Amino acid sequence: PLRTLKLGGMWGIQDWPPWMNAVTDDAALLPQVPSPEDVYVIVAGGPGKHSAVVPNCTFSRAVSRPITGVDA
């Protein structure tokens, strides 16, 4: 709920989408991402000590670019 978000130090920063700052109902449930299509799950590596989880900020966008011209 919105009331829980307000407890953190990040509430009201300029990076929030404008519609989030317009919500006034403390019981309102706010989405973590604009749409389900904005959720990406990427799995790399294998089990063991080299596994990692890299969480993303919720209101940023994923960017990927091909790497070309590199000898393997």
N, C-alpha and C positions, 0 to 999 in steps of 0.2 A: 504493500500500500504506500501511497504518497507520504504518509506520516513517517514511515520507516526511512524513506529516502532523505527526508529533511533532517534526520538525526546525524547524517554524515557530513563531513566538511566540504563535500563537493557540490552540495545542493545550491543552485542559483548561479553557477559559473556560466560564463558566456558561451561555452560549448554545447550546452543543452539546446535541443531544438526549441524554437519559440512556443510551440504548442504545449510543451511540458511545463513551461513557466506560467502558462495561462490556466492550468488545472488548479482548482481551489478546493476540491473535495478531498479531505485527508484520507478517506477510505478508498479512493480511486486506485485501481490497479493499472499500472503503466507498463507498456511492453518494453522489453530489453532491446529489441531491434525493430525497425520500421515494418518489416514483413518477414514471413518465414523464408522467403527466397534469399534473405540477407544472412542466413546462418550457413556457415561452411564448417565442415568437419574434415580435418586433414590428419592422416595418420602416417607417420614415418618412423623408420627404425624398427627395432624389434624389442623383445622382452629383455630385461636386465638393466644394468646400471647406466646404459646410454639412452634410456627412454626419457621423454620430457613432455610436459604439457605447457603450452604457451598461450595463456588466455589473452583475449583481445579486448580493447575498450569497446563498449557496446555501440556507440554512435559514430564509429569511424567506418571507413570503406576499405574493403580488401583491394589490393593492387597486385597484379602479377604481370611480369614481363618475361618474354623469352630471352634466354642467353644464347647468343650466336657467336660464331667465330672463335670459340674456345676449343683448343685441342684437349681431348680427353686423355 
